[in-house]
């Protein structure tokens, strides 16, 4: 029987073990089992659920508590060498109990084993997130900017609050992104990949009305990290302008491919990215407890 421990804070030794576990699962499955937000929370010593075997962590769950707008959310991973022993089921059941209410569980890569576990525990497919990619060297349209719009790069120490205000308005109906705080921004500014020269702001009448934050991964892949446009600036073509600005930047930095994530329900964004040469590469699936439970 797998014994699950719910920890308010993980010691550094266990954090290191979970990071090694993540890397082993990534190598075995071809997809990272934990999101960036989960890894940042882990590195900060945040809470988690663990199963230990042979003196090391062999299974881990990140649990983000419910908020006023969103139910609790979890991400689970079991070491490849310790699978098919009931650890995943025990961890999922303990996470459901810890959430004590509605729960969403992300399954990165839509792996068959995750789908089987979700179905066995009564979870329903609730949402899908597409990962799309394009070769960076493929031709790109030139950037065209609407009259009265100025593009510039982000200045750390000056632009954080203006960025947060636009992000909150642009993603008002998307709490996972729109609820970012100053601490969330600063945590990413402290990451080795952060480069203010790859964070583009669009200004109109002296006010920031849109942005494109790009990212270059340690393996060299470029990413359209997040693109946001203030609702007051809709109709100016800023989504396309900012996206192309970032794509040109990443291409000029020499990345081989560029990836992005987009919700399957955001059909307008999917069409925009397809028009810019992106095709579907992988899918992340969110499973949830049935309505009313």
C-alpha positions as CSV (number, residue, x, y, z in Angstrom):
1,X,0.0,0.0,0.0
2,X,1.5,3.4,-1.0
3,X,1.8,5.8,1.9
4,X,1.2,9.4,0.9
5,X,2.5,12.2,3.0
6,X,1.0,15.7,2.7
7,X,3.6,18.3,3.5
8,X,3.1,21.9,4.2
9,X,6.7,22.6,3.1
10,X,9.2,20.3,1.5
11,X,12.8,20.3,2.7
12,X,15.5,21.1,0.2
13,X,16.7,17.4,0.0
14,X,13.2,16.3,-1.1
15,X,12.9,19.3,-3.5
16,X,16.0,18.1,-5.2
17,X,14.6,14.5,-5.3
18,X,11.4,15.7,-6.9
19,X,13.3,17.7,-9.5
20,X,15.3,14.6,-10.4
21,X,12.1,12.6,-10.5
22,X,10.6,15.2,-12.9
23,X,13.7,14.9,-15.2
24,X,13.5,11.1,-15.2
25,X,9.8,11.2,-16.2
26,X,10.5,13.8,-18.9
27,X,13.2,11.6,-20.4
28,X,11.0,8.5,-20.3
29,X,7.8,10.1,-21.6
30,X,9.1,12.8,-23.8
31,X,7.0,15.5,-22.0
32,X,7.6,17.4,-18.8
33,X,5.1,16.3,-16.1
34,X,5.1,19.6,-14.2
35,X,4.2,23.1,-15.4
36,X,6.5,26.1,-14.9
37,X,4.2,27.3,-12.1
38,X,4.4,24.0,-10.3
39,X,8.2,23.9,-10.5
40,X,8.5,27.5,-9.2
41,X,6.2,26.7,-6.3
42,X,8.3,23.5,-5.6
43,X,11.6,25.4,-5.7
44,X,10.2,27.9,-3.2
45,X,9.5,25.1,-0.8
46,X,5.8,25.1,-1.3
47,X,3.4,22.3,-0.1
48,X,3.2,19.0,-1.9
49,X,2.2,15.3,-1.5
50,X,4.9,12.7,-1.7
51,X,5.4,8.9,-1.7
52,X,8.8,7.7,-0.6
53,X,10.5,4.4,-1.5
54,X,14.1,3.3,-0.8
55,X,14.7,6.6,1.0
56,X,13.8,8.8,-1.9
57,X,10.7,10.5,-3.4
58,X,9.2,8.3,-6.1
59,X,5.9,10.1,-6.6
60,X,4.9,13.7,-6.2
61,X,1.8,15.9,-6.5
62,X,1.7,19.6,-6.7
63,X,-1.7,21.0,-5.4
64,X,-2.6,24.6,-5.9
65,X,-5.5,25.5,-3.5
66,X,-8.8,26.7,-4.6
67,X,-9.4,30.5,-5.0
68,X,-12.5,32.5,-5.2
69,X,-12.5,32.1,-8.9
70,X,-11.0,28.7,-9.6
71,X,-11.1,25.2,-8.0
72,X,-8.0,23.5,-6.7
73,X,-5.6,22.3,-9.4
74,X,-3.1,19.4,-9.3
75,X,-0.2,17.9,-11.3
76,X,1.1,14.4,-10.5
77,X,4.2,12.5,-11.5
78,X,5.5,8.9,-10.7
79,X,9.1,7.9,-11.3
80,X,9.3,5.6,-14.4
81,X,11.0,2.9,-12.3
82,X,8.3,2.8,-9.7
83,X,5.2,2.7,-11.9
84,X,2.5,0.0,-12.0
85,X,2.6,-0.3,-8.2
86,X,-0.5,1.8,-7.4
87,X,1.4,4.9,-6.6
88,X,-0.4,7.1,-9.1
89,X,-3.8,6.0,-7.9
90,X,-2.9,6.5,-4.2
91,X,-1.5,9.9,-4.9
92,X,-4.5,11.0,-6.9
93,X,-6.9,9.8,-4.2
94,X,-4.9,11.6,-1.5
95,X,-4.9,14.8,-3.6
96,X,-8.7,14.6,-4.1
97,X,-9.1,14.2,-0.3
98,X,-6.7,17.1,0.3
99,X,-8.5,19.4,-2.1
100,X,-11.8,18.6,-0.2
101,X,-13.9,19.9,-3.1
102,X,-13.8,20.2,-6.9
103,X,-10.4,19.4,-8.4
104,X,-8.7,19.8,-11.8
105,X,-5.8,17.6,-12.7
106,X,-3.5,18.4,-15.6
107,X,-2.1,15.5,-17.6
108,X,0.8,16.8,-19.7
109,X,1.1,15.1,-23.1
110,X,-2.3,13.3,-22.9
111,X,-0.5,10.0,-22.1
112,X,-2.7,6.9,-22.2
113,X,-1.8,5.9,-18.6
114,X,-3.0,9.3,-17.3
115,X,-6.3,8.9,-19.3
116,X,-6.9,5.5,-17.8
117,X,-6.2,6.6,-14.3
118,X,-8.5,9.6,-14.6
119,X,-11.3,7.4,-16.0
120,X,-10.8,4.8,-13.3
121,X,-11.2,7.5,-10.6
122,X,-14.2,9.1,-12.1
123,X,-12.6,12.2,-13.5
124,X,-13.9,13.8,-16.7
125,X,-12.0,15.4,-19.5
126,X,-12.7,19.1,-19.1
127,X,-10.2,21.1,-21.2
128,X,-7.3,20.7,-23.6
129,X,-4.3,22.9,-24.2
130,X,-2.6,22.6,-27.6
131,X,1.2,22.9,-28.0
132,X,1.9,24.2,-31.4
133,X,5.2,24.6,-33.2
134,X,6.8,26.1,-36.3
135,X,10.3,26.0,-37.7
136,X,11.9,29.4,-36.9
137,X,13.6,29.6,-40.2
138,X,10.3,29.5,-42.2
139,X,9.4,32.8,-43.9
140,X,7.6,35.4,-41.7
141,X,5.5,38.4,-42.7
142,X,6.9,41.8,-41.9
143,X,5.7,43.6,-38.8
144,X,3.0,46.2,-39.4
145,X,2.1,48.6,-36.6
146,X,-1.1,50.6,-36.4
147,X,-1.0,54.3,-36.4
148,X,-0.3,55.8,-32.9
149,X,1.1,52.5,-31.6
150,X,4.7,52.4,-30.4
151,X,6.7,49.1,-29.7
152,X,9.5,48.9,-27.1
153,X,11.1,46.4,-24.8
154,X,10.4,45.9,-21.1
155,X,12.4,47.7,-18.5
156,X,12.8,45.8,-15.2
157,X,12.1,48.0,-12.2
158,X,9.9,50.3,-14.2
159,X,7.3,48.3,-16.2
160,X,6.1,45.5,-13.8
161,X,3.0,47.2,-12.6
162,X,1.9,48.5,-16.0
163,X,2.4,44.9,-17.4
164,X,0.4,43.5,-14.5
165,X,-2.5,45.9,-15.2
166,X,-2.7,45.0,-18.9
167,X,-2.3,41.3,-18.1
168,X,-5.2,41.4,-15.7
169,X,-7.4,43.1,-18.2
170,X,-6.4,41.0,-21.1
171,X,-7.0,37.7,-19.1
172,X,-9.9,38.8,-17.0
173,X,-11.8,35.6,-17.9
174,X,-8.7,33.4,-17.6
175,X,-7.8,33.5,-13.8
176,X,-4.7,31.2,-14.2
177,X,-3.0,34.0,-16.1
178,X,-5.0,37.1,-15.2
179,X,-4.4,36.7,-11.4
180,X,-0.6,37.0,-11.6
181,X,0.9,39.1,-8.9
182,X,4.1,41.2,-8.6
183,X,5.7,38.2,-6.9
184,X,4.8,36.0,-9.9
185,X,6.6,38.5,-12.3
186,X,9.6,38.8,-10.1
187,X,9.9,35.0,-9.7
188,X,10.2,34.8,-13.5
189,X,12.6,37.7,-13.7
190,X,14.9,35.7,-11.4
191,X,14.9,32.7,-13.7
192,X,18.0,32.2,-15.9
193,X,15.9,32.3,-19.1
194,X,14.5,35.8,-18.4
195,X,15.6,38.4,-20.9
196,X,13.9,41.9,-21.0
197,X,15.0,42.3,-24.6
198,X,12.5,39.5,-25.4
199,X,9.5,41.1,-23.7
200,X,7.8,43.5,-26.1
201,X,5.4,46.2,-25.0
202,X,2.9,48.1,-27.2
203,X,2.1,51.6,-26.1
204,X,-0.7,53.9,-27.2
205,X,-1.1,57.5,-25.9
206,X,1.7,56.8,-23.4
207,X,-0.1,53.7,-21.9
208,X,0.9,50.1,-22.3
209,X,-1.9,48.3,-24.1
210,X,-0.4,45.0,-25.1
211,X,2.7,42.8,-24.8
212,X,4.5,39.7,-26.1
213,X,6.7,37.9,-23.6
214,X,9.1,35.4,-25.4
215,X,11.2,32.7,-23.8
216,X,14.2,30.7,-24.9
217,X,14.4,27.3,-23.2
218,X,17.7,25.6,-22.0
219,X,17.4,23.2,-25.0
220,X,17.4,26.2,-27.4
221,X,13.7,26.1,-28.3
222,X,12.0,29.5,-28.5
223,X,8.5,30.1,-27.1
224,X,5.7,32.5,-27.5
225,X,5.4,32.6,-23.7
226,X,2.3,34.9,-23.4
227,X,0.7,37.5,-25.7
228,X,-1.9,39.9,-24.2
229,X,-3.9,42.8,-25.6
230,X,-5.9,45.3,-23.5
231,X,-9.6,45.1,-24.5
232,X,-9.6,48.8,-25.0
233,X,-7.1,48.3,-27.9
234,X,-8.9,45.5,-29.7
235,X,-9.3,46.1,-33.4
236,X,-5.8,47.5,-34.0
237,X,-4.3,44.2,-35.0
238,X,-2.0,44.2,-32.0
239,X,-2.2,40.5,-31.4
240,X,-0.7,39.8,-34.8
241,X,1.7,42.7,-34.6
242,X,3.1,41.6,-31.2
243,X,3.2,38.0,-32.1
244,X,5.2,38.7,-35.3
245,X,7.5,41.0,-33.3
246,X,8.4,38.2,-31.0
247,X,8.7,35.6,-33.8
248,X,11.2,37.8,-35.6
249,X,13.2,38.3,-32.4
250,X,13.3,34.5,-31.7
251,X,14.3,33.8,-35.3
252,X,17.1,36.4,-35.1
253,X,18.3,34.7,-31.8
254,X,18.9,31.5,-33.8
255,X,16.4,29.2,-32.2
256,X,15.6,26.1,-34.4
257,X,11.8,26.0,-33.5
258,X,9.2,28.1,-31.8
259,X,6.5,26.7,-29.6
260,X,3.4,28.1,-27.9
261,X,0.4,26.9,-25.9
262,X,-3.1,27.8,-26.7
263,X,-6.5,26.6,-25.3
264,X,-8.4,24.6,-27.8
265,X,-11.5,26.8,-27.1
266,X,-9.6,29.9,-28.2
267,X,-10.4,29.4,-31.9
268,X,-9.5,32.9,-33.0
269,X,-6.0,32.5,-31.5
270,X,-5.6,29.0,-33.0
271,X,-6.5,30.4,-36.5
272,X,-4.0,33.3,-36.0
273,X,-1.2,30.9,-35.1
274,X,-2.1,28.5,-38.0
275,X,-1.9,31.5,-40.4
276,X,1.6,32.1,-39.1
277,X,2.8,28.6,-39.8
278,X,2.2,26.8,-36.5
279,X,0.9,23.3,-36.4
280,X,-0.3,21.1,-33.5
281,X,2.6,19.2,-31.8
282,X,1.2,17.9,-28.5
283,X,-1.8,18.2,-26.2
284,X,-2.2,18.8,-22.4
285,X,-5.5,17.6,-21.0
286,X,-7.2,18.8,-17.8
287,X,-9.4,16.3,-16.0
288,X,-11.9,17.4,-13.4
289,X,-14.3,16.1,-10.8
290,X,-17.8,15.9,-12.2
291,X,-20.1,18.9,-11.7
292,X,-21.9,18.7,-8.4
293,X,-19.2,16.7,-6.6
